[in-house]
Amino acid sequence: MRARRRRAIDSSVPGRDLEYLAFRAGLKPAVRLTVSGADLAAAGAHYLAVGGHLAFVELPEERGGNPRRPSPRVFRERTARGGALFVAHSPQEAQALAELERKLIRRGPHPKPSVHAEEAIAIGRGLGYPDCCVEAFAERLRGAPSRRFRGSLGCRLRRRPTENSDDYVVARENWTPRADARLNHLLFRAGVKLLSYTPCRYDCPAALAQADLLLAELDRVEPGAGAGLLQQLAVTVVAAADHARAIVELEGDRIVEAHGPEHPEGSLAPVEGDVALAQSCVGARVLADGTVERGKRERFPPVALRFVAPGP
């Protein structure tokens, strides 16, 4: 048994362009793109051609320290630095979302949770995310102050800044033996996704309804492409608290093969720990609650989540 690397994710499947397809079809009121300075002009032109209105916010060069205080502005082709590009169906909507982003940046990397949550709610709703998923994300940002969630995994992870993966918290606290592949959010960095947000749970009706609309639009543009994307999403993913990911195969309750997600050109950079996680998972046992038991005591052990494509 050994870790291995599988062929690269097929970037020809236009799932990587789903934000654009959804916006063009009127399925999303707005989109937020993180773009480099080199890609900014092309990304902007892409959306301007379908009637989008743009607003751009420069992001701090580094996380932590004293961030710059950029102001949102209408997109300019010659902007050199990268940042957040908001696209909406009106200039007012684009500028409003950019203003919310600016407020978050000005507060630095560790703003007051309650304030951060309220602005995150406004951004999420402006981007058309389901209220239940937006509220669940905000609750995690607030540190889960209610009695029901007090002492939750999210609260404990926040005390350890190197282990603060929101995806891990969601996967751990919403674990299920068979998660719907349409809601697989754990391969986002590799560019394999249907939705651009984290679902509140793995059977969320609102998120599934949006996913089905996106699949239908994808198949309308390129027949059969939806099935190709679902095939890539229907895998078992191990998520670690430090953001690392591994795609694994099991025999019984043992992981027999594992590899880090491939990152095609244009996707986000891979996490350094992906390969190490994959190597450490081979031979590990997956317990009944999804915990990956690697033969050592861990406060926040990885969790394996099996994503399954919906039936016919």
Secondary structure, 3 states (H helix, E strand, C coil): CEECCCCCCCCCCHHHHHHHHHHHCCCCCEEEEEECHHHHHHHHHHHHCCCCEEEEEECCCCCCCCCCCCCCEECCCCCCCCEEEEEECCHHHHHHHHHHHHHHHHCCCCCCHHHHHHHHHHHHHHCCCCHHHHHHHHHHHCCCCCCCCCCCHHHHHHCCCCCCCHHHHHHHHCCCCCEEHHHCCCCHHHCCCCCCCCCCCCCCHHHHHHHHHHHHHHHHHCCCHHHHHHHHHCCEEEECCCCCEEEEEEECCEEEEEECCCCCCCCCCCCCCHHHHHHHHCCCEECCCCEEECCCCCCCCCEEEEEECCCC
